[in-house]
Amino acid sequence: MLEFKIPELSDKIWVDEILSKTKCKNCDLCFGNIYIWASVYNTRIARFNDSLIIRSKVDGEYTYTFSYAGNGIVDIVNELLENANKHNQILQIYSLSCEEKEVIEKELPGKFDISEMRDFADYVYNTDNLINLAGRKYHQKRNHISYFKNSHEWSYETINDSNIEECRLFNKQWERHNSNKNPDELEKEDYAIQIALDNFKELGFVGGLLKVDGKIEAYTLGEPLSSDMFCTHIEKANADMRGAYPMINQQFAVNELSGYKYINREEDTGSEGLRQAKLTYHPAFLIESYYARYKK
């Protein structure tokens, strides 16, 4: 029987160990991401053999996500069914990979309605592309960055104890400036970001910021998912300052991420503007995400 618990910092060790075995590529399963959003989504985690099980509760409904190594997906689904039934819930599984979807369809034929969730596909980029921005397809990005560099006295800094409080203050300003855009969601995001900054070292986060005339105008942070992939969780910039977003994107990759082959910049959540922005960086591939709902 699954024993779910509130994620604690000490859980990072075993979660990271499991993810290293599963070769997971989905940012939803990064421990830091789980931890900072746990209060927002009432997240609980459990260990089952060599698998990580995540349960969230939104609007009274439980949803499950998992990452597993090797065989045993049927055993996991049976455990999830038992847990869902115990709470009088219909089993709903999110963030299934294409391979996991195919295993469920093969091993448990006809048991689930499965659909692709395009809005939650992760965008993965070649790190070299985000560093060099070479070729005609990145011409506009280079123009914005050139304008930024030529128009401002700027500097890049790695986020550390000496400047993390400045990030916190900038984020508060950013949230106030954008408060007219879905305030409920921004409040949730702000809460998650404060947890991220409060536990930056403990979560193994890496971050960078841009200053103009000594004042922060952009920052970003994330964490390694594997030896060759980094996940960027948060990126904020002054949208009124031309080139601030492409500049922090590039400088973070240049200064912190050159040792990774890939950078996962998460999903677009169905926002058309965000989707177009992510596509203009020409992802190497998208990590498909599927939703499975158990048939009664």
N, C-alpha and C positions, 0 to 999 in steps of 0.2 A: 504494500500500500504506500502511495506517495505521501511524504511528509513535507508539506510546504512551509516555508519560513520567510520572514522579511529579509531581504538582502542586507548583509552587513559587510563592512570592509574586509573582514577576515575571510569572506567567501571568495574573494578575488582569486586566491591561490588555486582552489580546486576548479573553479569555473574556467580559468585560463588554461589549466591542464587539460580539461575536457575539450575545449575549443581547439587546442593544438592537435589533438588526436582526430577531431572531426574534419579539420581543414575547412572550417566554416568561413564563408565570405560575406555573410549578411550582417550589416552593421547593427541590426536590432539585437543581436546576441552578444555584442561586446559587453563585458562586465560593467565598464564605466557608464555606458548608455543605459543599461538595466538599472544601475544604482541611482543615477541622477533623476530618472523619471519614475522611480518606484512609488513615491508618494502620490504622484499625479494619477497613475494608472492602477493604484492598489496592487502593485506587483508582488508576487511571491515566487520563490524558486525552490526547486527540489532536485536532488540527485537520484538518478535511477540507473544503476550499473554504470556504464560509461556515457551516460546521457545527461544533458542539462534540460530540465523542464521548467518553463516559465508560464505562470498563470497570472492574468490580469483581470480586473473587474471594472467595467465601464458601463454606466447606466444599468447596473444590476445584472449584467450578463458576464459570465466567465468566458475568457478566450485563452487559448493555449498556444505556445510555441515551443519548439524543441530543437536540439542539435544532438545528433547521435553518431557514434563511430561504428562502422561495420554493420553487422546484422542486428536484428532485434526490433525493427520498426513496428511489427505487429504487436509485440509485447508492450511497447510504449503506448500504442493506441488503445490497447485493452486497459492499461492503467489509467489513461485519460478518460476513457469511457466510465470506468468505475468511479473516478473522482467527480465527473460531471453529473452522473446519475445520483450520487450521494447528495448533491446540492440541487437536485431537480432541474438540471440544466441540459440543454442540447449541446453535444460536443461540437465546438468550433475551433478549428486549427488554422492559425495564420502563419504567414511567412514560410510556407513550404517551398523548398527548392524544386526545380524541374525534376531532378532525380528522385526526391522524396515523393513527389506527386506520382511519378511512374511506379514506384514501389507499392504505394498504397493502392493504386488502380489494379496492379497485378496481384497483390497478395490479399486484398480485401475488395474484390470486384463487386460493384453495385452497392457498396455500403455508404458511400459518400457522394454528395454533390460537390464537384470541384470546379473552381473557376479561377481564371488568371486575375491578379490584382495589378494592373498596369501602373496605377498611381503609387504603388509601393515597391516598384522595381528600383534597385540601387544602381546608380550611375558610377561606373568604374573607369578610370582614366590611366593611361600610361604616364608615369611620373615625368619622364623625359619630355613629353609633350607639354605638360603644364609648366615645366621649367623653361624650356626653350621657345615655346610658342612659334615654332618655325613653319614657314610655308604660307601660302595665300589664305588658307582657311582661318588663320589666326591674325590676319592683317589688322582687323579692327581692334582686337585685344591689344596688339602692340601699339597702335595709335593712342589708345586710352592711357596706357602705361607711360608712353613717352610724354604725353601731355601732363600727366601727374608729376613725373620727375622734373620736367622743365618748369613747372609752375609753382613748385613748393620746395621749401627746405625741409626734407623729410629724413626719417631714420627708421630702421627696423630693429626691434628688440625681441629676444626670446622671453617668453613669459616666465617670471620667477618671483621669488619673495619680494623683490624690490619694486615690482611694478604691478603685481596682481591686484592691489587695491585700486589702482587707476583703471584697470579693466572693469572692475565692479562698478565704479562710478560712471564710466562711459556706457556700460550696458544699461544702467538706470536711465541715463539721458536718452539713449537710443529707444528704449521702451516708451518713455514719455512722448518722444517725438513721433512715434508710430502708433500711439494709443488708439487712434481711430480705426485701425485695421484689426478687426477681430480681437477686441480687448480681453475676452475670456481666455483665448488661446495664448495671447501674449503674456498674460499673468501666469499661466501654467509654465510657459517657457522660461520666464524670468525666475520662477522658483527653482526649476531644474538647473538653470545656469548658476544660481547662487550656490547650490549644492556642489556643482562641479568646481567652482572656484574655491569653496571652503575645503574641498578634499582633493585639490589638484595633484599634489604629490602622491598621496596615498592611492589614487586611482591610476597613477602612471600616465597622466595626461601630458601632452606636449602642446605648446601653443606659441603664437607669435603675435606681435602687434606693430602697427605703424603709427608714428608720431609725425605731425606737421607743426613746425614751430614749437616743438616740445610738448604738444598736446595730442593725446590719442585720438585717432580718427578711424581706426579699424583694428579688429583683433579676431583671432580664430584659434580653435583648439580641437583636439581629438586624441585618439589613442591607437596603438598598433593592434591589429586583429590577428596578424600572423607575421612571419619573418619577411614576407614580400608584399604585404598590404597594410596600408594605414587608412583609418576611418576618420574623416573630418566630421565632427558632430555639430560644431557651432561656428558660424562666421557672421560677423556684424561689421558694418562700415557706414560711414556718413554718405548716404546716397546722393546728397546734394554736392558732394565733392567728386567731380569727374575723375574716373580712374581708380577710385579708392578700392572698389571691390576687386577688379582684376589685379590690382597691385598687391593686395594682401594675399590673394590666391597664389600669385606667382612667387612672391617673396617667401612665403611660408614653405612652399615646395623647394625653393632654392636653398634656404637656410636650414631646414629641419628634415626634409623628406627624401633627399637624394638617394638614401640607402634602400628605399622601397621601390619595387617594380611598379606597383599600382597604388593609386589613391582612390578610395571609395568615398564619394561625396553624397551618399545617402539618396533618398527618394525625393520626388517632387510633390507628393501627397495630393496630386490632382490639380495643383495650381498651374494654370496655363503659362503665366509669366515665368514662374520658376522652371517649368519644363523647357521653355524656349531658351532660358539662360543656361541651363545645364547642357542642352544640345549644342549650343554655340561653342562649347569646349570640346566637342567631338569625342564622346566616350569611346573607349576601346571595346566595351561591351556593357550590357545591362544584365543584372542578376534578376532573373524572373522570380516573381513571388506569387504563390497560389494560396487560395482559401478553400478549406474543406469543411463542409457541414454534414454531420452525421444524419442519415435518413432514419426516421423513426420506424 
